[in-house]
Each structure stands twice: as structure tokens, then as C-alpha cells.
Amino acid sequence: MSTTWWSRKSKRQEEDQDDRASESQLSDEDQRNEKEPNDDAGLNPGELTFEEDTAGGMGRYLGVTSCTLLIVGRIIGTGIFSTPSSILSGVGSVGASLMLWVLGFLLSFCGLFIWLEFGTMFPRSGGEKVYLEAVYRKPKYLATVVFAANAILLGFTASGCIVFASNILVAAGQPVGRWTERGIALGVIFFVTLLHGLTPKTGVLIMNSLSIFKIVILLFVVVTGWVVLSGKTRVADPHYNFRNAFAGSSTSSNDYATATFKVLNAYAGWSNVNYVMNNVRNPVRTLKIAGPLGLGICAVLYLLANVAYFSAATKAEIDKSGVTVAALFFGNVFGSVAERALSVFVALSALGNVITVTFAASRVNQELAKEGIPLPFGNKFWASNWPTGKSPLPGLIIHLIPSVIVIIAPPPNIVYPFILDVEGYPQQIINLFIVVGLFYLRWKKPDAVRPFKVWWPLAVFFLAAACFLLIAPFLKPANGVGDTPPLPYYLYCLVGIGIMFAGVLYWAAWRILLPKVFGYELLPRKETLDDGTVVTVFSNKKIK
């Protein structure tokens, strides 16, 4: 018996040694790739060095597969099941609608390549926060605070929670009551917050599983669409929408700009890995593989799914249905029973999207707190990985608060379409500054290390599109009221600009007004928390 025990112990020791050797080899490889290419080139963003910024938490545990699924899970939410019908109604024709989906695909890939250049230059968490800090250094912290206002105030996932709640109630055959729906939605956001905050590895496992599930569902839609187009289903004329496909197309720039925002919102998420780079193994190589692969999978599925939708219902049916185009598709092809099954699919897709968005948003919030942005109760708590030492539960709470407010407060029939537009407009402002910053760094720092370099005509195309999307929404739409009546069609643009301007005011109060009024100056220092996270902390020094 003693011999058996000793042999088992020896075997476990050998396995442990093999694991440590494997980890050592992986660590050596990662150490060669973790070094920020421009850490010593006068381009270090913010106060923290690369080593300080990447310290703490679970370290680098996301590989190519998880990062690809992180992008897929973020992009494929509920938009592809509902947005095609609203886009068709906005632009007036099937042909114009499909062209916008192609345009969204092209713009997304242009954006992805720009973010790849920045992401491989600065392989640290935070995404746009890091890139804006690297380019727009003066006035100090202005870019950081403006980005923080947008990320925190508009970084909620309320719509995904509401979609999950409403579809679960439909699938269960229960009435969709206003407070029943909101109660379930609140349960979802609290569940996801605790999932990522207390059991981070389980959160990643569920996130990856739901991303694979979404791919399977869309593949099912695509294959079913091919069967419909073959004429072997009960759909009478599957080619009806593709004859004179551009008949009835809108001639209003506003209609196309608003519809493009919705398309880009459906594609949103191709930069998701950029927000969590501190958790990515071999970050430069992984980002260059996972980015194009994840977006490519989604783009192909999106375009083919749209063709499938339009093969199963006429334009008039889609306009009059009052339901998502996916529900109409399943109803026309399989019957009414299938519509209830679709509700379960959409609910799970929405849940996966909430889990993925929340995972990335919490890391961005943590990076903002680590940079020293003034927050209630001090930024050290919000920057920490409390209580597990592995996952940023405080950053998740920052994400939770606005999500709860949006779920509870507004009337959903008006506010949720408005929110989609509001989220898109400030992002275009940020995109404009990012691509301008790309050309600025090419000019000012031509010798900086760039493991990936975007072809400049693609960046110019992305810049032109961003300018159009910032101007066109102010042009009067064809129907005169836009898609969120009774709210003015231009209101979402003004709200988006107002949120970013609020960031400017917050920065001015923190950096200029309060120090001047109370006679002190801000002195930064670095502190290392118990979980290994390094944080910038500001103290007030009285001016004599």
C-alpha cells in the first residue's frame, strides 16, 4: 500500500514538473512577445509603463480560439435577427439594404486593420483609450477623460438584457409585462456581473460556448436559405425580392447614414480583443490572427443570412410584419411553432452578447481607473481585482450601474432605438480621432515599430466614411421625422456630442478649475495593490 502511495506521489510530481516546464517554455515565449514594441520609443501612453500596466489579475490566459470567439460573441448579438428589417424600411429596397451590409463589412475591415496597427504597436488593454493617449498627449489626460465619459455613460448592455427577457417570456408563452421584462433583465445583468467577477474562468467557458452556439444557429439559417432558394420549400417565389432589387430605394442621405449606423452597430465588436490585451497570450501574433478570422466569420454569415431572410418573405411582408425578420423567416419556412424556438435562440444569443460585452467593458473601466481618473471612493478600489485577485469586479460594477439605470428608467419602445443611434454617433467621433492619429504618428514617428501596417488607402476610406457619418445625420430625412419619433431626428447626434463635451467639462474641473480655486497642484504617484495591480494615484500639494 505504501509503495502504491509513493508511486502515485512520484507520478504526480513528474506531472507537476512537466506542467512547470511547459509553463516555463510558454512564459519564455510570451516574454519575448509581451514586450511592448514602442515601450522605449517616447510613445508610452499614460503614466504606467508596459510592465506596470500588464501586472496583476489572471495574466495571459486567452489564446487564438478564445480571442476569435470573443470577437464572434461580441459581433453576433441580436442585431442580425432584427436589424435587417429596420434597415430595409429605412433605405426602401432590398438591393440598397444588401449594399449597406457589404459597405458595413468593408468599413469594419478597414477599421479592424487600423486597430490592428495600433493594437500591435501598443499591446495592452484599453483599446481606444490607449491609442488616444499615445497620440493626443496635450492637454494631458483630456483624451482619457473624454473617452471615459463615453465608455462609462454609454458602455451599458441594457438592450441585450431586455431582448433576452422579452424572448424568454415569449418562448415560455407568458405575457411580456413591463416590470416582468425588466425584472428578468435586471437578473441577467446581475448574474453576468457576478459570473465574471467571482468565477472568471467559468465566465470565459460560457462565453465561448455561446459564441459557438451563435455560429451554429446562423449556419442553420444560411443553409435553410439555400434550400429555400432551391424552390424545395413552401415559399412560393423565393426569388421575388431579387428582381428589381433596387426599386423604391431612398434618396435621402440621412436615411442611409442612420441605416449605416445600425449596420455598423450589428458589426460592432471587431475590436473586442484590443480591450483585453493584458489577458492575451502572445498578444501581437494572436491579435493579427483572431481579428481578421473573427470578423471574417461574422461578415460571411451576415451577408448569407440576409440573402436567406429576403428569400423567404417579400419586402411588403417584412414592412408589415411588426416582428423581427428572423421570426418571419422561421414562420414562413417552418411554421408558427418554429417562431417560439427562434425566441430561445435569440434569447441565448442576447445572453452571450451581454456576457462578452461585459467582459471587455470591465477591463476598459479598470484601465481608466488605473490611469488615475477621479472616481467616487477613490480610483484604487475601482482599479483592483477585488475580491478574487483575478477578475475586476469593481470594473464590472462600473458597467453594471448605467445598465441598471437604463433598464429601469425609460419607456423601451422609444428609448431603445434611440440608444442604438446614440451609441453609434460618439463612436464615429472617436473613430475620426483614431484614424487622424494614425496618420499623425506615421508622420511624427515614422521609425516606430509597427508589427502590422494598414494600407493607407483603406485608412483614407475609413476616414471619409467617418466624416460622412458625422455630417449626414443632421440632414433632414425623407420622412421628415427620422426613425425615433416623436424625438427629433438629429437629437441622438446632439446627445452624443453632449456626452463627450461633458467629459471635457469634467476634465477642466479636475485639472484646472478645482486646483485653481483651492490652490493646489496634482502630483501623480504609483502604488501597487495587494493583487499586484499598479495604479496611478494623484495627491493634492498645496501651493504656497
C-alpha angles and dihedrals in degrees: 000000000000090000091052092050091049093048091051091048091049091049091051090049091051090050090049090051091050090050092049091048091050091047090048091053091047090047091052091050092046092048090057090052101034093068106107107242093224101033091119099032100089089260101102106139117224129348100300124083119230093260092049094047094051095047123109134025125063094321123218110344105135116097133188094282095050092045092050090050089046088061095042092047092051096046098043105064125123098305096088090053096051113011097074091069095051091045091051090050090049100050097031103228142064092232094053090046093053091046090055090053088053090047090050089051092051094045091048092052091048089051091046092055091049090050089046090058092050094039094054091045091051109023097185134110122272105065112206091013090066096043094048090049091051093052108029102049098155131092084035116243094001094113090045095053095044090051089047091055090054095042096048102036095041099028096094128122098208096129093056091051092050092048090051091050097048094047094047089053091050091049090050092049092241126138114261099237118185097240095034088057092047092047092056090045091053089050090054096052092046091048093051092046093053092041094059095034099051106021106029097167092051089049091055091047092052090043092054093044093053091047090056089047090055092052090052092050094050091046087054090052091048095049091045088052090055090052090050092050089051088064095239098121135070091267102114101210113011092175096055097103093049095060110089087356094177097050111128096017115167119249096201119110089207092058091053094044093050091046090048090055088056092049092048089047088055089051093043113125104059088116094050096112090054088067095057103037093131087068096048124102114230088358101195096050094040094051092050090054103036097045100060092034095052096044092042092055091050095044094053092046092047096052094045092045090055090052089050092050094050092047093060102048138030123245090251092052091052092049093049100037099087089205133090116286089240091058090050090049094052092043094051094045104036106014135249095305089065091058090066090050088051089057089062091049093050091046093053091045090052091049091051090050092051091050092049097044092047092050093056097037092056090056091051091050090049091052091051091052091047089056091060101255105166110251133168113282091015131291097261093077093046091049094051132096092231130193104008098031088229108071131039103244090165089056088050090053090054087056092044098056100063090039091057092047093052092046094052106033116051135055102257100214091067104024104051097059087045091051091054089057094043092052092051100050101058089044089060089052089053090046090054092054092045095054092043087051090053091059091043092055091045087057101039099035106030092154096053115124110262112180087184125029122193118223103254098229088062090054090049090051090050090049092051091049092050090052091050092048090052095051106033098064089066091060114095113260123234093255091046095230107061124219101301106058135200084033114082113261092238096047096095090057092052092047091051092049089045092055092053091046088052086059090054091052092048090052092048092051093048099042104028118011103046095041090049095047096046097033104240139118128223116245118191123216134169126239130186114221126216092263092054096258114142115219135188111230126187124214127192116241114197113235111226 
